């Protein structure tokens, strides 16, 4: 079976994000992380999903859970979108 399943060990990939670059295992730091994806940037689903995850972030943080969202778009495209998102989205 391909892909990731709950409880699987994620490969220690080096990731470039809109905030910084890091290796996945360093980010996870032996804790819980929710990895989620969204469709293409600048879509209604994308901004709604990112906004909801952002709104729930304090609850996840209380429980020591990190969030990691990703898109299938190129880094430069995602970078431009991150500047247009409003805190209420």
PDB file with SEQRES, HELIX, SHEET and CRYST1 records, atoms N, CA, C and O in Angstrom:
SEQRES   1 A   89  UNK UNK UNK UNK UNK UNK UNK UNK UNK UNK UNK UNK UNK          
SEQRES   2 A   89  UNK UNK UNK UNK UNK UNK UNK UNK UNK UNK UNK UNK UNK          
SEQRES   3 A   89  UNK UNK UNK UNK UNK UNK UNK UNK UNK UNK UNK UNK UNK          
SEQRES   4 A   89  UNK UNK UNK UNK UNK UNK UNK UNK UNK UNK UNK UNK UNK          
SEQRES   5 A   89  UNK UNK UNK UNK UNK UNK UNK UNK UNK UNK UNK UNK UNK          
SEQRES   6 A   89  UNK UNK UNK UNK UNK UNK UNK UNK UNK UNK UNK UNK UNK          
SEQRES   7 A   89  UNK UNK UNK UNK UNK UNK UNK UNK UNK UNK UNK                  
HELIX    1 AA1 UNK A   24  UNK A   28  1                                   5    
HELIX    2 AA2 UNK A   44  UNK A   62  1                                  19    
HELIX    3 AA3 UNK A   75  UNK A   82  1                                   8    
SHEET    1 AA1 2 UNK A  14  UNK A  16  0                                        
SHEET    2 AA1 2 UNK A  21  UNK A  23 -1                                        
SHEET    1 AA2 2 UNK A  32  UNK A  38  0                                        
SHEET    2 AA2 2 UNK A  65  UNK A  71  1                                        
CRYST1    1.000    1.000    1.000  90.00  90.00  90.00 P 1           1          
ATOM      1  N   UNK A   1       0.846  -1.182   0.000  1.00  0.00           N  
ATOM      2  CA  UNK A   1       0.000   0.000   0.000  1.00  0.00           C  
ATOM      3  C   UNK A   1       0.887   1.239   0.000  1.00  0.00           C  
ATOM      4  O   UNK A   1       1.768   1.365   0.850  1.00  0.00           O  
ATOM      5  N   UNK A   2       0.671   2.142  -0.927  1.00  0.00           N  
ATOM      6  CA  UNK A   2       1.467   3.359  -1.022  1.00  0.00           C  
ATOM      7  C   UNK A   2       0.892   4.483  -0.180  1.00  0.00           C  
ATOM      8  O   UNK A   2      -0.227   4.386   0.325  1.00  0.00           O  
ATOM      9  N   UNK A   3       1.660   5.542  -0.033  1.00  0.00           N  
ATOM     10  CA  UNK A   3       1.185   6.719   0.688  1.00  0.00           C  
ATOM     11  C   UNK A   3       1.395   6.606   2.181  1.00  0.00           C  
ATOM     12  O   UNK A   3       2.011   5.662   2.677  1.00  0.00           O  
ATOM     13  N   UNK A   4       0.873   7.582   2.877  1.00  0.00           N  
ATOM     14  CA  UNK A   4       0.989   7.611   4.343  1.00  0.00           C  
ATOM     15  C   UNK A   4      -0.280   7.066   4.976  1.00  0.00           C  
ATOM     16  O   UNK A   4      -1.385   7.291   4.482  1.00  0.00           O  
ATOM     17  N   UNK A   5      -0.108   6.359   6.057  1.00  0.00           N  
ATOM     18  CA  UNK A   5      -1.242   5.902   6.847  1.00  0.00           C  
ATOM     19  C   UNK A   5      -1.021   6.367   8.278  1.00  0.00           C  
ATOM     20  O   UNK A   5       0.106   6.677   8.663  1.00  0.00           O  
ATOM     21  N   UNK A   6      -2.072   6.417   9.057  1.00  0.00           N  
ATOM     22  CA  UNK A   6      -1.970   6.846  10.452  1.00  0.00           C  
ATOM     23  C   UNK A   6      -0.969   5.964  11.185  1.00  0.00           C  
ATOM     24  O   UNK A   6      -1.036   4.737  11.113  1.00  0.00           O  
ATOM     25  N   UNK A   7      -0.054   6.594  11.881  1.00  0.00           N  
ATOM     26  CA  UNK A   7       0.945   5.873  12.646  1.00  0.00           C  
ATOM     27  C   UNK A   7       2.210   5.552  11.875  1.00  0.00           C  
ATOM     28  O   UNK A   7       3.174   5.051  12.455  1.00  0.00           O  
ATOM     29  N   UNK A   8       2.226   5.831  10.570  1.00  0.00           N  
ATOM     30  CA  UNK A   8       3.407   5.544   9.755  1.00  0.00           C  
ATOM     31  C   UNK A   8       4.512   6.551  10.065  1.00  0.00           C  
ATOM     32  O   UNK A   8       4.239   7.674  10.489  1.00  0.00           O  
ATOM     33  N   UNK A   9       5.745   6.145   9.853  1.00  0.00           N  
ATOM     34  CA  UNK A   9       6.875   7.054   9.992  1.00  0.00           C  
ATOM     35  C   UNK A   9       7.044   7.803   8.679  1.00  0.00           C  
ATOM     36  O   UNK A   9       7.202   7.197   7.619  1.00  0.00           O  
ATOM     37  N   UNK A  10       7.009   9.116   8.762  1.00  0.00           N  
ATOM     38  CA  UNK A  10       7.154   9.973   7.591  1.00  0.00           C  
ATOM     39  C   UNK A  10       8.637  10.074   7.244  1.00  0.00           C  
ATOM     40  O   UNK A  10       9.464  10.203   8.146  1.00  0.00           O  
ATOM     41  N   UNK A  11       8.995  10.019   5.961  1.00  0.00           N  
ATOM     42  CA  UNK A  11      10.403  10.201   5.589  1.00  0.00           C  
ATOM     43  C   UNK A  11      10.921  11.558   6.073  1.00  0.00           C  
ATOM     44  O   UNK A  11      10.164  12.526   6.140  1.00  0.00           O  
ATOM     45  N   UNK A  12      12.179  11.624   6.402  1.00  0.00           N  
ATOM     46  CA  UNK A  12      12.775  12.859   6.925  1.00  0.00           C  
ATOM     47  C   UNK A  12      13.166  13.783   5.768  1.00  0.00           C  
ATOM     48  O   UNK A  12      14.348  14.019   5.516  1.00  0.00           O  
ATOM     49  N   UNK A  13      12.163  14.293   5.080  1.00  0.00           N  
ATOM     50  CA  UNK A  13      12.394  15.159   3.927  1.00  0.00           C  
ATOM     51  C   UNK A  13      12.805  16.551   4.361  1.00  0.00           C  
ATOM     52  O   UNK A  13      12.426  17.012   5.438  1.00  0.00           O  
ATOM     53  N   UNK A  14      13.584  17.223   3.521  1.00  0.00           N  
ATOM     54  CA  UNK A  14      13.894  18.628   3.762  1.00  0.00           C  
ATOM     55  C   UNK A  14      12.824  19.449   3.050  1.00  0.00           C  
ATOM     56  O   UNK A  14      12.585  19.281   1.854  1.00  0.00           O  
ATOM     57  N   UNK A  15      12.192  20.332   3.800  1.00  0.00           N  
ATOM     58  CA  UNK A  15      11.039  21.080   3.318  1.00  0.00           C  
ATOM     59  C   UNK A  15      11.364  22.567   3.261  1.00  0.00           C  
ATOM     60  O   UNK A  15      11.997  23.104   4.170  1.00  0.00           O  
ATOM     61  N   UNK A  16      10.934  23.227   2.200  1.00  0.00           N  
ATOM     62  CA  UNK A  16      11.027  24.681   2.113  1.00  0.00           C  
ATOM     63  C   UNK A  16       9.608  25.221   2.209  1.00  0.00           C  
ATOM     64  O   UNK A  16       8.753  24.890   1.388  1.00  0.00           O  
ATOM     65  N   UNK A  17       9.361  26.053   3.214  1.00  0.00           N  
ATOM     66  CA  UNK A  17       8.027  26.590   3.431  1.00  0.00           C  
ATOM     67  C   UNK A  17       8.025  28.097   3.211  1.00  0.00           C  
ATOM     68  O   UNK A  17       9.057  28.703   2.923  1.00  0.00           O  
ATOM     69  N   UNK A  18       6.846  28.684   3.352  1.00  0.00           N  
ATOM     70  CA  UNK A  18       6.737  30.136   3.232  1.00  0.00           C  
ATOM     71  C   UNK A  18       7.366  30.835   4.425  1.00  0.00           C  
ATOM     72  O   UNK A  18       7.568  32.048   4.385  1.00  0.00           O  
ATOM     73  N   UNK A  19       7.681  30.098   5.491  1.00  0.00           N  
ATOM     74  CA  UNK A  19       8.304  30.688   6.683  1.00  0.00           C  
ATOM     75  C   UNK A  19       9.781  30.340   6.832  1.00  0.00           C  
ATOM     76  O   UNK A  19      10.585  31.188   7.219  1.00  0.00           O  
ATOM     77  N   UNK A  20      10.137  29.096   6.525  1.00  0.00           N  
ATOM     78  CA  UNK A  20      11.510  28.644   6.747  1.00  0.00           C  
ATOM     79  C   UNK A  20      11.735  27.301   6.066  1.00  0.00           C  
ATOM     80  O   UNK A  20      10.803  26.698   5.535  1.00  0.00           O  
ATOM     81  N   UNK A  21      12.968  26.844   6.087  1.00  0.00           N  
ATOM     82  CA  UNK A  21      13.302  25.504   5.594  1.00  0.00           C  
ATOM     83  C   UNK A  21      13.675  24.638   6.797  1.00  0.00           C  
ATOM     84  O   UNK A  21      14.297  25.119   7.744  1.00  0.00           O  
ATOM     85  N   UNK A  22      13.292  23.357   6.757  1.00  0.00           N  
ATOM     86  CA  UNK A  22      13.592  22.456   7.869  1.00  0.00           C  
ATOM     87  C   UNK A  22      13.452  21.013   7.428  1.00  0.00           C  
ATOM     88  O   UNK A  22      12.908  20.734   6.361  1.00  0.00           O  
ATOM     89  N   UNK A  23      13.942  20.100   8.246  1.00  0.00           N  
ATOM     90  CA  UNK A  23      13.741  18.666   8.030  1.00  0.00           C  
ATOM     91  C   UNK A  23      12.514  18.251   8.847  1.00  0.00           C  
ATOM     92  O   UNK A  23      12.314  18.710   9.971  1.00  0.00           O  
ATOM     93  N   UNK A  24      11.714  17.390   8.265  1.00  0.00           N  
ATOM     94  CA  UNK A  24      10.456  17.013   8.907  1.00  0.00           C  
ATOM     95  C   UNK A  24      10.634  16.485  10.323  1.00  0.00           C  
ATOM     96  O   UNK A  24       9.907  16.900  11.225  1.00  0.00           O  
ATOM     97  N   UNK A  25      11.576  15.586  10.539  1.00  0.00           N  
ATOM     98  CA  UNK A  25      11.725  15.002  11.875  1.00  0.00           C  
ATOM     99  C   UNK A  25      12.119  16.047  12.908  1.00  0.00           C  
ATOM    100  O   UNK A  25      11.758  15.927  14.079  1.00  0.00           O  
ATOM    101  N   UNK A  26      12.866  17.084  12.484  1.00  0.00           N  
ATOM    102  CA  UNK A  26      13.182  18.174  13.410  1.00  0.00           C  
ATOM    103  C   UNK A  26      11.915  18.932  13.789  1.00  0.00           C  
ATOM    104  O   UNK A  26      11.748  19.338  14.939  1.00  0.00           O  
ATOM    105  N   UNK A  27      11.032  19.119  12.828  1.00  0.00           N  
ATOM    106  CA  UNK A  27       9.767  19.819  13.092  1.00  0.00           C  
ATOM    107  C   UNK A  27       8.872  18.992  14.013  1.00  0.00           C  
ATOM    108  O   UNK A  27       8.280  19.523  14.953  1.00  0.00           O  
ATOM    109  N   UNK A  28       8.778  17.698  13.741  1.00  0.00           N  
ATOM    110  CA  UNK A  28       7.926  16.829  14.559  1.00  0.00           C  
ATOM    111  C   UNK A  28       8.440  16.738  15.989  1.00  0.00           C  
ATOM    112  O   UNK A  28       7.655  16.744  16.937  1.00  0.00           O  
ATOM    113  N   UNK A  29       9.762  16.653  16.145  1.00  0.00           N  
ATOM    114  CA  UNK A  29      10.398  16.611  17.465  1.00  0.00           C  
ATOM    115  C   UNK A  29       9.771  15.563  18.376  1.00  0.00           C  
ATOM    116  O   UNK A  29       9.517  15.832  19.550  1.00  0.00           O  
ATOM    117  N   UNK A  30       9.521  14.368  17.840  1.00  0.00           N  
ATOM    118  CA  UNK A  30       8.937  13.255  18.597  1.00  0.00           C  
ATOM    119  C   UNK A  30       7.579  13.582  19.203  1.00  0.00           C  
ATOM    120  O   UNK A  30       7.195  12.993  20.214  1.00  0.00           O  
ATOM    121  N   UNK A  31       6.854  14.508  18.600  1.00  0.00           N  
ATOM    122  CA  UNK A  31       5.519  14.862  19.081  1.00  0.00           C  
ATOM    123  C   UNK A  31       4.482  14.572  18.007  1.00  0.00           C  
ATOM    124  O   UNK A  31       4.792  14.017  16.953  1.00  0.00           O  
ATOM    125  N   UNK A  32       3.258  14.956  18.293  1.00  0.00           N  
ATOM    126  CA  UNK A  32       2.167  14.758  17.346  1.00  0.00           C  
ATOM    127  C   UNK A  32       2.124  15.918  16.365  1.00  0.00           C  
ATOM    128  O   UNK A  32       2.278  17.078  16.747  1.00  0.00           O  
ATOM    129  N   UNK A  33       1.914  15.591  15.100  1.00  0.00           N  
ATOM    130  CA  UNK A  33       1.763  16.594  14.048  1.00  0.00           C  
ATOM    131  C   UNK A  33       0.636  16.158  13.131  1.00  0.00           C  
ATOM    132  O   UNK A  33       0.571  15.001  12.713  1.00  0.00           O  
ATOM    133  N   UNK A  34      -0.250  17.091  12.821  1.00  0.00           N  
ATOM    134  CA  UNK A  34      -1.299  16.831  11.834  1.00  0.00           C  
ATOM    135  C   UNK A  34      -0.803  17.384  10.510  1.00  0.00           C  
ATOM    136  O   UNK A  34      -0.545  18.580  10.378  1.00  0.00           O  
ATOM    137  N   UNK A  35      -0.675  16.503   9.539  1.00  0.00           N  
ATOM    138  CA  UNK A  35      -0.261  16.892   8.200  1.00  0.00           C  
ATOM    139  C   UNK A  35      -1.522  16.945   7.342  1.00  0.00           C  
ATOM    140  O   UNK A  35      -2.255  15.962   7.231  1.00  0.00           O  
ATOM    141  N   UNK A  36      -1.760  18.098   6.743  1.00  0.00           N  
ATOM    142  CA  UNK A  36      -2.942  18.225   5.896  1.00  0.00           C  
ATOM    143  C   UNK A  36      -2.557  18.906   4.594  1.00  0.00           C  
ATOM    144  O   UNK A  36      -1.588  19.663   4.535  1.00  0.00           O  
ATOM    145  N   UNK A  37      -3.315  18.630   3.572  1.00  0.00           N  
ATOM    146  CA  UNK A  37      -3.058  19.264   2.284  1.00  0.00           C  
ATOM    147  C   UNK A  37      -4.304  20.016   1.853  1.00  0.00           C  
ATOM    148  O   UNK A  37      -5.408  19.772   2.339  1.00  0.00           O  
ATOM    149  N   UNK A  38      -4.097  20.914   0.950  1.00  0.00           N  
ATOM    150  CA  UNK A  38      -5.221  21.628   0.364  1.00  0.00           C  
ATOM    151  C   UNK A  38      -5.013  21.677  -1.138  1.00  0.00           C  
ATOM    152  O   UNK A  38      -3.891  21.521  -1.620  1.00  0.00           O  
ATOM    153  N   UNK A  39      -6.091  21.891  -1.879  1.00  0.00           N  
ATOM    154  CA  UNK A  39      -5.937  21.945  -3.336  1.00  0.00           C  
ATOM    155  C   UNK A  39      -5.168  23.208  -3.741  1.00  0.00           C  
ATOM    156  O   UNK A  39      -4.580  23.884  -2.896  1.00  0.00           O  
ATOM    157  N   UNK A  40      -5.180  23.496  -4.949  1.00  0.00           N  
ATOM    158  CA  UNK A  40      -4.415  24.617  -5.488  1.00  0.00           C  
ATOM    159  C   UNK A  40      -4.614  25.904  -4.697  1.00  0.00           C  
ATOM    160  O   UNK A  40      -5.699  26.172  -4.181  1.00  0.00           O  
ATOM    161  N   UNK A  41      -3.547  26.695  -4.614  1.00  0.00           N  
ATOM    162  CA  UNK A  41      -3.607  27.984  -3.936  1.00  0.00           C  
ATOM    163  C   UNK A  41      -4.611  28.909  -4.622  1.00  0.00           C  
ATOM    164  O   UNK A  41      -4.942  28.740  -5.795  1.00  0.00           O  
ATOM    165  N   UNK A  42      -5.074  29.873  -3.868  1.00  0.00           N  
ATOM    166  CA  UNK A  42      -6.012  30.896  -4.345  1.00  0.00           C  
ATOM    167  C   UNK A  42      -7.371  30.322  -4.728  1.00  0.00           C  
ATOM    168  O   UNK A  42      -8.044  30.872  -5.599  1.00  0.00           O  
ATOM    169  N   UNK A  43      -7.782  29.241  -4.101  1.00  0.00           N  
ATOM    170  CA  UNK A  43      -9.120  28.701  -4.334  1.00  0.00           C  
ATOM    171  C   UNK A  43      -9.929  28.877  -3.056  1.00  0.00           C  
ATOM    172  O   UNK A  43      -9.361  29.062  -1.980  1.00  0.00           O  
ATOM    173  N   UNK A  44     -11.236  28.820  -3.168  1.00  0.00           N  
ATOM    174  CA  UNK A  44     -12.092  28.976  -1.987  1.00  0.00           C  
ATOM    175  C   UNK A  44     -11.829  27.893  -0.951  1.00  0.00           C  
ATOM    176  O   UNK A  44     -11.798  28.167   0.249  1.00  0.00           O  
ATOM    177  N   UNK A  45     -11.639  26.665  -1.418  1.00  0.00           N  
ATOM    178  CA  UNK A  45     -11.377  25.575  -0.482  1.00  0.00           C  
ATOM    179  C   UNK A  45     -10.065  25.812   0.247  1.00  0.00           C  
ATOM    180  O   UNK A  45      -9.970  25.595   1.455  1.00  0.00           O  
ATOM    181  N   UNK A  46      -9.073  26.250  -0.475  1.00  0.00           N  
ATOM    182  CA  UNK A  46      -7.753  26.489   0.115  1.00  0.00           C  
ATOM    183  C   UNK A  46      -7.838  27.497   1.254  1.00  0.00           C  
ATOM    184  O   UNK A  46      -7.405  27.210   2.370  1.00  0.00           O  
ATOM    185  N   UNK A  47      -8.390  28.670   0.984  1.00  0.00           N  
ATOM    186  CA  UNK A  47      -8.422  29.714   2.011  1.00  0.00           C  
ATOM    187  C   UNK A  47      -9.336  29.335   3.164  1.00  0.00           C  
ATOM    188  O   UNK A  47      -9.055  29.681   4.311  1.00  0.00           O  
ATOM    189  N   UNK A  48     -10.431  28.628   2.879  1.00  0.00           N  
ATOM    190  CA  UNK A  48     -11.336  28.185   3.944  1.00  0.00           C  
ATOM    191  C   UNK A  48     -10.643  27.169   4.837  1.00  0.00           C  
ATOM    192  O   UNK A  48     -10.710  27.270   6.062  1.00  0.00           O  
ATOM    193  N   UNK A  49      -9.981  26.193   4.235  1.00  0.00           N  
ATOM    194  CA  UNK A  49      -9.304  25.155   5.010  1.00  0.00           C  
ATOM    195  C   UNK A  49      -8.172  25.738   5.845  1.00  0.00           C  
ATOM    196  O   UNK A  49      -8.059  25.433   7.033  1.00  0.00           O  
ATOM    197  N   UNK A  50      -7.342  26.563   5.247  1.00  0.00           N  
ATOM    198  CA  UNK A  50      -6.245  27.179   5.989  1.00  0.00           C  
ATOM    199  C   UNK A  50      -6.774  28.056   7.117  1.00  0.00           C  
ATOM    200  O   UNK A  50      -6.215  28.070   8.214  1.00  0.00           O  
ATOM    201  N   UNK A  51      -7.850  28.786   6.845  1.00  0.00           N  
ATOM    202  CA  UNK A  51      -8.452  29.631   7.879  1.00  0.00           C  
ATOM    203  C   UNK A  51      -8.976  28.829   9.052  1.00  0.00           C  
ATOM    204  O   UNK A  51      -8.785  29.218  10.203  1.00  0.00           O  
ATOM    205  N   UNK A  52      -9.633  27.717   8.778  1.00  0.00           N  
ATOM    206  CA  UNK A  52     -10.159  26.863   9.857  1.00  0.00           C  
ATOM    207  C   UNK A  52      -9.034  26.253  10.685  1.00  0.00           C  
ATOM    208  O   UNK A  52      -9.100  26.231  11.914  1.00  0.00           O  
ATOM    209  N   UNK A  53      -8.011  25.765  10.012  1.00  0.00           N  
ATOM    210  CA  UNK A  53      -6.888  25.181  10.753  1.00  0.00           C  
ATOM    211  C   UNK A  53      -6.222  26.255  11.612  1.00  0.00           C  
ATOM    212  O   UNK A  53      -5.826  25.992  12.748  1.00  0.00           O  
ATOM    213  N   UNK A  54      -6.102  27.447  11.073  1.00  0.00           N  
ATOM    214  CA  UNK A  54      -5.518  28.559  11.826  1.00  0.00           C  
ATOM    215  C   UNK A  54      -6.383  28.912  13.031  1.00  0.00           C  
ATOM    216  O   UNK A  54      -5.857  29.193  14.108  1.00  0.00           O  
ATOM    217  N   UNK A  55      -7.703  28.903  12.860  1.00  0.00           N  
ATOM    218  CA  UNK A  55      -8.609  29.220  13.960  1.00  0.00           C  
ATOM    219  C   UNK A  55      -8.514  28.199  15.091  1.00  0.00           C  
ATOM    220  O   UNK A  55      -8.657  28.553  16.261  1.00  0.00           O  
ATOM    221  N   UNK A  56      -8.275  26.940  14.748  1.00  0.00           N  
ATOM    222  CA  UNK A  56      -8.179  25.883  15.754  1.00  0.00           C  
ATOM    223  C   UNK A  56      -6.767  25.712  16.315  1.00  0.00           C  
ATOM    224  O   UNK A  56      -6.561  24.922  17.236  1.00  0.00           O  
ATOM    225  N   UNK A  57      -5.797  26.443  15.769  1.00  0.00           N  
ATOM    226  CA  UNK A  57      -4.407  26.291  16.193  1.00  0.00           C  
ATOM    227  C   UNK A  57      -4.223  26.407  17.707  1.00  0.00           C  
ATOM    228  O   UNK A  57      -3.494  25.596  18.278  1.00  0.00           O  
ATOM    229  N   UNK A  58      -4.848  27.376  18.387  1.00  0.00           N  
ATOM    230  CA  UNK A  58      -4.667  27.444  19.844  1.00  0.00           C  
ATOM    231  C   UNK A  58      -5.093  26.162  20.571  1.00  0.00           C  
ATOM    232  O   UNK A  58      -4.463  25.777  21.557  1.00  0.00           O  
ATOM    233  N   UNK A  59      -6.134  25.511  20.105  1.00  0.00           N  
ATOM    234  CA  UNK A  59      -6.580  24.257  20.722  1.00  0.00           C  
ATOM    235  C   UNK A  59      -5.574  23.140  20.490  1.00  0.00           C  
ATOM    236  O   UNK A  59      -5.292  22.348  21.389  1.00  0.00           O  
ATOM    237  N   UNK A  60      -5.037  23.084  19.279  1.00  0.00           N  
ATOM    238  CA  UNK A  60      -4.000  22.087  19.005  1.00  0.00           C  
ATOM    239  C   UNK A  60      -2.764  22.358  19.850  1.00  0.00           C  
ATOM    240  O   UNK A  60      -2.179  21.429  20.408  1.00  0.00           O  
ATOM    241  N   UNK A  61      -2.363  23.620  19.951  1.00  0.00           N  
ATOM    242  CA  UNK A  61      -1.170  23.975  20.728  1.00  0.00           C  
ATOM    243  C   UNK A  61      -1.331  23.613  22.207  1.00  0.00           C  
ATOM    244  O   UNK A  61      -0.370  23.180  22.843  1.00  0.00           O  
ATOM    245  N   UNK A  62      -2.531  23.785  22.757  1.00  0.00           N  
ATOM    246  CA  UNK A  62      -2.797  23.395  24.152  1.00  0.00           C  
ATOM    247  C   UNK A  62      -2.494  21.914  24.374  1.00  0.00           C  
ATOM    248  O   UNK A  62      -2.111  21.503  25.469  1.00  0.00           O  
ATOM    249  N   UNK A  63      -2.669  21.131  23.330  1.00  0.00           N  
ATOM    250  CA  UNK A  63      -2.476  19.680  23.413  1.00  0.00           C  
ATOM    251  C   UNK A  63      -1.101  19.239  22.894  1.00  0.00           C  
ATOM    252  O   UNK A  63      -0.819  18.045  22.793  1.00  0.00           O  
ATOM    253  N   UNK A  64      -0.254  20.218  22.568  1.00  0.00           N  
ATOM    254  CA  UNK A  64       1.085  19.893  22.089  1.00  0.00           C  
ATOM    255  C   UNK A  64       1.119  19.332  20.679  1.00  0.00           C  
ATOM    256  O   UNK A  64       2.044  18.604  20.321  1.00  0.00           O  
ATOM    257  N   UNK A  65       0.115  19.667  19.875  1.00  0.00           N  
ATOM    258  CA  UNK A  65       0.021  19.159  18.511  1.00  0.00           C  
ATOM    259  C   UNK A  65       0.400  20.268  17.535  1.00  0.00           C  
ATOM    260  O   UNK A  65      -0.093  21.391  17.640  1.00  0.00           O  
ATOM    261  N   UNK A  66       1.275  19.949  16.589  1.00  0.00           N  
ATOM    262  CA  UNK A  66       1.670  20.905  15.560  1.00  0.00           C  
ATOM    263  C   UNK A  66       0.861  20.647  14.292  1.00  0.00           C  
ATOM    264  O   UNK A  66       0.365  19.542  14.070  1.00  0.00           O  
ATOM    265  N   UNK A  67       0.737  21.680  13.469  1.00  0.00           N  
ATOM    266  CA  UNK A  67       0.067  21.558  12.181  1.00  0.00           C  
ATOM    267  C   UNK A  67       1.084  21.774  11.074  1.00  0.00           C  
ATOM    268  O   UNK A  67       1.995  22.592  11.201  1.00  0.00           O  
ATOM    269  N   UNK A  68       0.918  21.034   9.990  1.00  0.00           N  
ATOM    270  CA  UNK A  68       1.767  21.207   8.824  1.00  0.00           C  
ATOM    271  C   UNK A  68       0.890  21.051   7.589  1.00  0.00           C  
ATOM    272  O   UNK A  68       0.473  19.945   7.246  1.00  0.00           O  
ATOM    273  N   UNK A  69       0.616  22.171   6.924  1.00  0.00           N  
ATOM    274  CA  UNK A  69      -0.203  22.147   5.719  1.00  0.00           C  
ATOM    275  C   UNK A  69       0.668  22.263   4.487  1.00  0.00           C  
ATOM    276  O   UNK A  69       1.697  22.938   4.504  1.00  0.00           O  
ATOM    277  N   UNK A  70       0.254  21.605   3.420  1.00  0.00           N  
ATOM    278  CA  UNK A  70       1.021  21.703   2.186  1.00  0.00           C  
ATOM    279  C   UNK A  70       0.093  21.764   0.988  1.00  0.00           C  
ATOM    280  O   UNK A  70      -1.081  21.400   1.058  1.00  0.00           O  
ATOM    281  N   UNK A  71       0.652  22.230  -0.102  1.00  0.00           N  
ATOM    282  CA  UNK A  71      -0.075  22.404  -1.346  1.00  0.00           C  
ATOM    283  C   UNK A  71       0.702  21.734  -2.470  1.00  0.00           C  
ATOM    284  O   UNK A  71       1.899  21.476  -2.344  1.00  0.00           O  
ATOM    285  N   UNK A  72       0.023  21.462  -3.550  1.00  0.00           N  
ATOM    286  CA  UNK A  72       0.700  20.901  -4.715  1.00  0.00           C  
ATOM    287  C   UNK A  72       1.310  22.003  -5.577  1.00  0.00           C  
ATOM    288  O   UNK A  72       1.997  21.713  -6.556  1.00  0.00           O  
ATOM    289  N   UNK A  73       1.067  23.261  -5.222  1.00  0.00           N  
ATOM    290  CA  UNK A  73       1.622  24.380  -5.982  1.00  0.00           C  
ATOM    291  C   UNK A  73       3.095  24.591  -5.682  1.00  0.00           C  
ATOM    292  O   UNK A  73       3.610  24.118  -4.668  1.00  0.00           O  
ATOM    293  N   UNK A  74       3.759  25.296  -6.562  1.00  0.00           N  
ATOM    294  CA  UNK A  74       5.168  25.610  -6.368  1.00  0.00           C  
ATOM    295  C   UNK A  74       5.335  26.580  -5.207  1.00  0.00           C  
ATOM    296  O   UNK A  74       4.417  27.324  -4.863  1.00  0.00           O  
ATOM    297  N   UNK A  75       6.518  26.560  -4.614  1.00  0.00           N  
ATOM    298  CA  UNK A  75       6.834  27.408  -3.466  1.00  0.00           C  
ATOM    299  C   UNK A  75       6.555  28.876  -3.762  1.00  0.00           C  
ATOM    300  O   UNK A  75       5.940  29.555  -2.940  1.00  0.00           O  
ATOM    301  N   UNK A  76       6.993  29.387  -4.920  1.00  0.00           N  
ATOM    302  CA  UNK A  76       6.824  30.812  -5.230  1.00  0.00           C  
ATOM    303  C   UNK A  76       5.357  31.200  -5.298  1.00  0.00           C  
ATOM    304  O   UNK A  76       4.990  32.311  -4.916  1.00  0.00           O  
ATOM    305  N   UNK A  77       4.517  30.296  -5.782  1.00  0.00           N  
ATOM    306  CA  UNK A  77       3.079  30.560  -5.859  1.00  0.00           C  
ATOM    307  C   UNK A  77       2.481  30.588  -4.461  1.00  0.00           C  
ATOM    308  O   UNK A  77       1.691  31.478  -4.149  1.00  0.00           O  
ATOM    309  N   UNK A  78       2.841  29.636  -3.621  1.00  0.00           N  
ATOM    310  CA  UNK A  78       2.336  29.591  -2.244  1.00  0.00           C  
ATOM    311  C   UNK A  78       2.809  30.806  -1.460  1.00  0.00           C  
ATOM    312  O   UNK A  78       2.068  31.346  -0.639  1.00  0.00           O  
ATOM    313  N   UNK A  79       4.027  31.233  -1.708  1.00  0.00           N  
ATOM    314  CA  UNK A  79       4.583  32.394  -1.014  1.00  0.00           C  
ATOM    315  C   UNK A  79       3.749  33.634  -1.311  1.00  0.00           C  
ATOM    316  O   UNK A  79       3.478  34.427  -0.409  1.00  0.00           O  
ATOM    317  N   UNK A  80       3.342  33.810  -2.556  1.00  0.00           N  
ATOM    318  CA  UNK A  80       2.544  34.991  -2.895  1.00  0.00           C  
ATOM    319  C   UNK A  80       1.166  34.912  -2.253  1.00  0.00           C  
ATOM    320  O   UNK A  80       0.601  35.942  -1.885  1.00  0.00           O  
ATOM    321  N   UNK A  81       0.612  33.704  -2.112  1.00  0.00           N  
ATOM    322  CA  UNK A  81      -0.694  33.582  -1.477  1.00  0.00           C  
ATOM    323  C   UNK A  81      -0.609  33.880   0.008  1.00  0.00           C  
ATOM    324  O   UNK A  81      -1.521  34.497   0.559  1.00  0.00           O  
ATOM    325  N   UNK A  82       0.453  33.462   0.667  1.00  0.00           N  
ATOM    326  CA  UNK A  82       0.549  33.655   2.110  1.00  0.00           C  
ATOM    327  C   UNK A  82       0.515  35.137   2.462  1.00  0.00           C  
ATOM    328  O   UNK A  82       0.136  35.495   3.578  1.00  0.00           O  
ATOM    329  N   UNK A  83       0.901  35.999   1.537  1.00  0.00           N  
ATOM    330  CA  UNK A  83       0.870  37.431   1.782  1.00  0.00           C  
ATOM    331  C   UNK A  83      -0.540  37.996   1.634  1.00  0.00           C  
ATOM    332  O   UNK A  83      -0.821  39.082   2.140  1.00  0.00           O  
ATOM    333  N   UNK A  84      -1.428  37.279   0.949  1.00  0.00           N  
ATOM    334  CA  UNK A  84      -2.770  37.803   0.704  1.00  0.00           C  
ATOM    335  C   UNK A  84      -3.801  37.287   1.700  1.00  0.00           C  
ATOM    336  O   UNK A  84      -4.896  37.844   1.784  1.00  0.00           O  
ATOM    337  N   UNK A  85      -3.482  36.242   2.455  1.00  0.00           N  
ATOM    338  CA  UNK A  85      -4.443  35.705   3.430  1.00  0.00           C  
ATOM    339  C   UNK A  85      -4.625  36.672   4.588  1.00  0.00           C  
ATOM    340  O   UNK A  85      -3.665  37.259   5.088  1.00  0.00           O  
ATOM    341  N   UNK A  86      -5.860  36.825   4.997  1.00  0.00           N  
ATOM    342  CA  UNK A  86      -6.163  37.688   6.131  1.00  0.00           C  
ATOM    343  C   UNK A  86      -6.335  36.830   7.369  1.00  0.00           C  
ATOM    344  O   UNK A  86      -6.717  35.665   7.253  1.00  0.00           O  
ATOM    345  N   UNK A  87      -6.062  37.373   8.561  1.00  0.00           N  
ATOM    346  CA  UNK A  87      -6.178  36.580   9.790  1.00  0.00           C  
ATOM    347  C   UNK A  87      -7.562  35.980  10.002  1.00  0.00           C  
ATOM    348  O   UNK A  87      -7.682  34.963  10.684  1.00  0.00           O  
ATOM    349  N   UNK A  88      -8.609  36.578   9.438  1.00  0.00           N  
ATOM    350  CA  UNK A  88      -9.963  36.072   9.640  1.00  0.00           C  
ATOM    351  C   UNK A  88     -10.318  34.947   8.704  1.00  0.00           C  
ATOM    352  O   UNK A  88     -11.348  34.298   8.887  1.00  0.00           O  
ATOM    353  N   UNK A  89      -9.486  34.692   7.693  1.00  0.00           N  
ATOM    354  CA  UNK A  89      -9.806  33.623   6.743  1.00  0.00           C  
ATOM    355  C   UNK A  89      -9.472  32.288   7.326  1.00  0.00           C  
ATOM    356  O   UNK A  89      -9.671  31.263   6.674  1.00  0.00           O  
TER     357      UNK A  89                                                      
END                                                                             
